[in-house]
Amino acid sequence: MNVAGLFDLSGRVALVTGSSAGIGFALAQGLGRAGAKVVLNGRERGKLAFAAEKLREEGLSVHDIAFDVTVSGAVRPAIARIENEIGPIDILINNAGMQFRAPLEDYPEDAWHALMKTNVDSVFHVGQAVAKCMIPRGRGKIVNICSVQSELGRPSIAPYAATKGAVKMLTKGMAIDWGKHGLQVNGLGPGYFKTELNRALVEDKAFSDWLTGRTPSRRWGELEDLVGAAIFLASDASNFVNGQIIYVDGGVTASL
């Protein structure tokens, strides 16, 4: 057995949603470095093009396509375009997501619906559209980005935790329905990572001290910490791994 070859993504097409920055960009970069032809997705064309150019400067094979993952009418033609113009999608990473914090008793209804559309509907729409292409081929890898909030709650983010709990169970449901067709569907659950979205928390000394003390690894996550697990779930190394959530959280979900 060629062990290194188990993780080689050469010749495979990987679509990463919400990949113009942050976790999505880091995962796309990691898959590209492992040999995949990467398709970046986002809603802002300028930001997306800038991200794609950064990866091309590394010599990676990159395409970018702007479409709204929350709108099924936009998703279906976009997936068809990728399949026809770039190649059959071998790997999908459903990463697009958002956060909004507020006390639950005052949580705005429009924010609730926006969270559900972005964090849950997108996984359903893109996952279903891509699976319909993968199923006739009898193979495919889908990785849904979950969160430690798929398991744990925090003040002021109950709706976000609800969405990530839903993504966890949708991941298991996808694995159950599509496993017989040769697909592996798993989740990747980041803990607290140093990203632009978390800058305020990183710079809040009280919170940062609490978090590092609460985390067995005694530090924030760095984006590169996610790449190995993503490559594992996207590669042949995980061919008999299905319906699982891998938490990359420094041990947060293991400790009270």
Backbone torsions as a table, in degrees:
resi	resn	phi	psi	omega
1	MET	NA	129.5	174.6
2	ASN	-85.0	96.7	-173.7
3	VAL	-63.2	-43.6	179.5
4	ALA	-60.6	-35.5	-179.5
5	GLY	-64.9	-23.4	177.9
6	LEU	-60.1	-27.5	-175.8
7	PHE	-103.9	4.9	-177.6
8	ASP	-81.7	125.2	-178.6
9	LEU	-106.2	15.6	-178.0
10	SER	-56.6	134.4	177.5
11	GLY	83.2	-0.5	-178.2
12	ARG	-100.6	147.4	179.3
13	VAL	-100.9	126.1	-177.7
14	ALA	-122.5	121.1	174.0
15	LEU	-97.5	125.9	177.7
16	VAL	-120.6	115.1	-179.8
17	THR	-80.9	153.2	180.0
18	GLY	57.3	48.0	-168.8
19	SER	-114.2	20.7	178.5
20	SER	-81.1	-10.7	-179.9
21	ALA	-163.1	173.1	171.2
22	GLY	61.4	-141.5	-176.6
23	ILE	-60.0	-43.7	-178.8
24	GLY	-59.6	-43.5	178.4
25	PHE	-63.7	-44.6	-179.3
26	ALA	-62.0	-40.4	179.8
27	LEU	-69.2	-40.8	177.2
28	ALA	-61.3	-43.1	178.2
29	GLN	-60.8	-43.8	179.6
30	GLY	-63.4	-43.4	178.9
31	LEU	-65.3	-38.3	177.9
32	GLY	-64.0	-41.7	178.8
33	ARG	-66.8	-23.4	177.0
34	ALA	-85.3	1.5	174.1
35	GLY	112.2	-8.1	-176.5
36	ALA	-73.7	151.3	166.9
37	LYS	-86.2	116.4	-168.9
38	VAL	-101.0	136.5	173.7
39	VAL	-112.6	114.2	178.0
40	LEU	-85.3	147.1	178.1
41	ASN	-133.4	146.4	173.1
42	GLY	-174.4	179.2	179.7
43	ARG	-98.2	-24.8	-177.7
44	GLU	-95.3	108.7	-173.3
45	ARG	-60.5	-42.0	-178.3
46	GLY	-63.7	-47.1	179.6
47	LYS	-63.5	-38.0	-179.4
48	LEU	-67.3	-44.3	179.9
49	ALA	-63.4	-38.2	178.6
50	PHE	-63.4	-43.7	179.4
51	ALA	-63.5	-42.8	-179.6
52	ALA	-62.8	-40.4	-179.4
53	GLU	-65.2	-37.1	177.6
54	LYS	-60.0	-40.5	-179.7
55	LEU	-73.6	-35.7	177.1
56	ARG	-64.0	-32.7	178.3
57	GLU	-62.8	-22.1	175.1
58	GLU	-82.8	-7.8	-176.2
59	GLY	90.7	12.4	-179.0
60	LEU	-83.2	154.1	177.3
61	SER	-87.5	111.0	-170.4
62	VAL	-135.9	137.5	169.7
63	HIS	-124.4	158.4	175.3
64	ASP	-136.2	140.3	179.8
65	ILE	-142.9	121.5	-178.3
66	ALA	-90.1	123.0	171.3
67	PHE	-160.1	157.8	-176.5
68	ASP	-89.5	111.4	-175.1
69	VAL	-71.3	-9.2	180.0
70	THR	-89.2	-6.3	-175.9
71	VAL	-114.2	111.3	-175.5
72	SER	-59.5	-35.1	179.9
73	GLY	-66.9	-19.8	175.6
74	ALA	-92.7	-31.3	-176.1
75	VAL	-68.1	-49.0	-172.9
76	ARG	-59.3	-49.5	178.2
77	PRO	-66.7	-30.3	178.6
78	ALA	-66.8	-42.3	178.2
79	ILE	-65.2	-40.9	177.7
80	ALA	-61.8	-39.3	179.5
81	ARG	-64.4	-44.3	178.4
82	ILE	-60.5	-47.5	-178.9
83	GLU	-60.2	-39.6	-175.2
84	ASN	-82.2	-35.6	-172.0
85	GLU	-100.7	-27.8	-175.9
86	ILE	-109.8	-43.2	178.7
87	GLY	145.5	165.9	179.4
88	PRO	-59.7	132.6	-179.7
89	ILE	-75.5	118.1	178.1
90	ASP	-94.1	-30.0	-173.6
91	ILE	-134.4	131.1	172.4
92	LEU	-123.0	128.2	170.4
93	ILE	-115.0	111.3	177.9
94	ASN	-84.3	93.9	-174.1
95	ASN	-109.8	-23.0	-174.2
96	ALA	-52.5	133.3	-179.2
97	GLY	-168.2	168.4	178.2
98	MET	-147.3	166.8	178.9
99	GLN	-134.9	146.5	172.8
100	PHE	-148.5	124.9	-176.3
101	ARG	-106.6	133.8	174.6
102	ALA	-170.0	151.6	174.2
103	PRO	-56.3	138.6	-173.7
104	LEU	-58.7	-36.5	-178.0
105	GLU	-67.7	-19.9	179.9
106	ASP	-113.4	11.3	-173.3
107	TYR	-66.5	125.3	-177.0
108	PRO	-67.9	139.3	-178.9
109	GLU	-62.9	-37.5	-179.2
110	ASP	-67.0	-32.4	176.8
111	ALA	-68.3	-38.7	176.4
112	TRP	-57.8	-49.0	-177.6
113	HIS	-67.2	-36.9	178.5
114	ALA	-64.0	-42.1	177.5
115	LEU	-61.9	-45.9	-178.7
116	MET	-62.2	-42.8	179.7
117	LYS	-63.2	-47.3	-173.7
118	THR	-74.0	-42.8	-172.3
119	ASN	-89.4	-27.6	-176.1
120	VAL	-114.2	-52.1	-178.0
121	ASP	-56.9	-39.5	-177.8
122	SER	-62.2	-39.0	179.6
123	VAL	-64.5	-40.6	178.2
124	PHE	-66.3	-51.3	-175.1
125	HIS	-62.6	-51.3	-177.0
126	VAL	-71.4	-41.4	178.9
127	GLY	-59.1	-45.0	-179.2
128	GLN	-65.5	-45.1	-178.1
129	ALA	-62.8	-42.3	179.9
130	VAL	-71.3	-40.3	-179.9
131	ALA	-60.4	-35.5	179.2
132	LYS	-63.4	-25.8	175.4
133	CYS	-84.6	-36.2	-177.6
134	MET	-72.7	-38.1	-173.0
135	ILE	-56.9	-47.1	178.6
136	PRO	-62.8	-24.8	179.4
137	ARG	-83.3	-16.1	177.7
138	GLY	74.3	23.5	179.4
139	ARG	-160.9	159.6	176.2
140	GLY	156.4	150.6	178.9
141	LYS	-122.0	125.4	174.9
142	ILE	-121.8	127.4	178.3
143	VAL	-121.8	116.3	178.4
144	ASN	-97.7	130.7	-179.2
145	ILE	-81.8	110.9	177.6
146	CYS	-94.7	-142.4	-177.3
147	SER	-172.7	161.7	170.0
148	VAL	-60.8	-22.7	176.2
149	GLN	-74.4	-1.5	167.3
150	SER	-69.7	-19.1	-178.3
151	GLU	-120.7	-31.2	-170.8
152	LEU	-123.4	143.7	176.9
153	GLY	-98.9	164.0	174.6
154	ARG	-146.1	152.4	177.5
155	PRO	-58.2	141.4	171.9
156	SER	76.1	5.9	179.9
157	ILE	-131.5	30.2	-179.3
158	ALA	-56.3	-44.0	178.7
159	PRO	-64.2	-37.8	177.0
160	TYR	-62.1	-45.4	178.2
161	ALA	-61.3	-36.6	177.5
162	ALA	-63.0	-40.1	179.7
163	THR	-67.3	-41.2	-177.5
164	LYS	-73.7	-29.6	171.2
165	GLY	-65.8	-38.1	177.5
166	ALA	-65.3	-40.8	179.1
167	VAL	-63.7	-38.8	176.8
168	LYS	-57.8	-48.2	-176.8
169	MET	-74.3	-31.0	175.0
170	LEU	-65.7	-36.6	176.7
171	THR	-59.8	-47.0	179.2
172	LYS	-63.7	-40.4	178.6
173	GLY	-63.9	-40.5	177.1
174	MET	-62.0	-43.3	179.4
175	ALA	-61.4	-40.5	-178.9
176	ILE	-66.2	-45.5	-176.5
177	ASP	-76.3	-33.4	-171.4
178	TRP	-107.5	-7.3	179.1
179	GLY	-59.4	-36.3	-178.7
180	LYS	-66.7	-16.1	179.0
181	HIS	-95.9	6.4	177.9
182	GLY	92.1	9.8	178.7
183	LEU	-93.7	145.7	169.8
184	GLN	-114.4	125.0	-179.0
185	VAL	-123.2	117.5	-178.1
186	ASN	-135.3	169.5	179.7
187	GLY	-117.5	149.3	173.9
188	LEU	-118.0	121.0	-174.6
189	GLY	-111.7	94.9	177.7
190	PRO	-68.4	147.1	169.1
191	GLY	-86.5	-137.5	179.4
192	TYR	-92.6	118.1	-175.9
193	PHE	-118.8	150.8	176.4
194	LYS	-77.2	94.3	176.6
195	THR	-128.0	169.5	178.6
196	GLU	-59.3	-37.9	-179.4
197	LEU	-65.6	-26.0	-178.5
198	ASN	-101.4	11.0	-174.4
199	ARG	-56.0	-43.3	-178.6
200	ALA	-61.3	-37.6	179.3
201	LEU	-71.8	-39.9	179.0
202	VAL	-61.8	-39.8	-177.1
203	GLU	-82.1	-8.8	176.9
204	ASP	-84.6	102.7	-173.0
205	LYS	-59.2	-41.4	-178.4
206	ALA	-62.0	-45.9	179.5
207	PHE	-66.9	-44.6	-177.8
208	SER	-61.9	-40.8	177.7
209	ASP	-64.8	-42.1	178.3
210	TRP	-62.0	-45.6	-176.6
211	LEU	-64.4	-47.2	-178.5
212	THR	-66.4	-32.1	175.2
213	GLY	-70.6	-30.5	-179.2
214	ARG	-79.9	-22.1	-174.5
215	THR	-93.5	123.3	179.9
216	PRO	-53.8	-34.5	179.0
217	SER	-77.6	-7.0	173.6
218	ARG	58.9	39.8	174.8
219	ARG	-163.7	166.2	168.9
220	TRP	-72.8	156.2	172.9
221	GLY	-78.2	144.9	172.1
222	GLU	-104.3	147.4	-173.2
223	LEU	-55.3	-35.1	-179.7
224	GLU	-64.6	-18.3	178.2
225	ASP	-65.5	-21.1	-177.3
226	LEU	-86.7	-20.6	-168.0
227	VAL	-65.6	-43.9	-177.5
228	GLY	-60.1	-43.9	179.6
229	ALA	-65.7	-37.9	179.1
230	ALA	-65.2	-43.1	178.8
231	ILE	-63.6	-41.1	176.7
232	PHE	-56.6	-48.9	-176.8
233	LEU	-70.9	-22.4	-179.1
234	ALA	-91.3	-7.7	-170.4
235	SER	-110.4	176.5	177.7
236	ASP	-67.0	-14.5	179.0
237	ALA	-63.4	-19.6	-177.6
238	SER	-113.0	28.5	-174.5
239	ASN	-63.8	-18.9	177.0
240	PHE	-118.0	23.8	174.8
241	VAL	-106.8	119.3	-175.4
242	ASN	-147.7	134.1	176.8
243	GLY	75.0	20.5	-177.4
244	GLN	-105.2	153.8	173.7
245	ILE	-115.9	120.3	176.1
246	ILE	-99.3	116.4	179.9
247	TYR	-91.3	120.1	177.8
248	VAL	-107.0	85.3	-166.3
249	ASP	-138.4	12.2	-179.4
250	GLY	67.5	11.9	177.7
251	GLY	99.4	7.4	-177.7
252	VAL	-56.8	-45.2	-177.3
253	THR	-75.3	-6.0	179.9
254	ALA	-94.3	-9.2	-169.2
255	SER	-129.4	138.0	173.5
256	LEU	-82.2	NA	NA
